[in-house]
Amino acid sequence: MDAEIAALLACLDGQRRHVTEILAGLEEEALRRAVLPSGWSCLGMVRHLTLDVERFWFRAVAAGEATVIEGLTSGDEAWRVGPQEPAETVLAAYREEAALCDAVVAGRRAQDAPAWWPPDLFADSRLGTLREILLHVIAETATHAGHLDAARELIDGRQWLVLTD
């Protein structure tokens, strides 16, 4: 694997771990509860990261996988988690999608162009290389990990990587 790709994936993996570890130990009810005015739940955020971030940017845009592109949805569908869907299913799907995306990225070079670009979307901010896609996903995942930090602190007071006396 290209050294730059390996470094970027290692950074992304750290953010992915942050997402899953800040949620560790929360009960189903807490994972489903909206604690911020915008109304999203922790599970909804993980679903968004799975479908709108990992799957969209790597398997659709970077790799151009036809079945993924055909299955894309618009709107808020990715944020919704049904009441009968277990939390572990949502979290496992995130880990599985990350592994699939890592395989897509590992076989490419940082300067490779996207295989597909969504028509009429992001016209002013088209990402031109896999490097740019990776950096975008790292930033988006880190941002949402921070959102999950705030949600977790509101739920039970736990903070990410806080040293205590």
Secondary structure, DSSP 8 states (H G I E B T S, - for coil): --HHHHHHHHHHHHHHHHHHHHHTT--HHHHH-B-STT--BHHHHHHHIIIIIIIIIIIIIIT--HHHHHT---TTGGG---TTS-HHHHHHHHHHHHHHHHHHHHTS-TT---S---TTSSGGG---SHHHHHHHHHHHHHHHHHHHHHHHHHHH---TT----
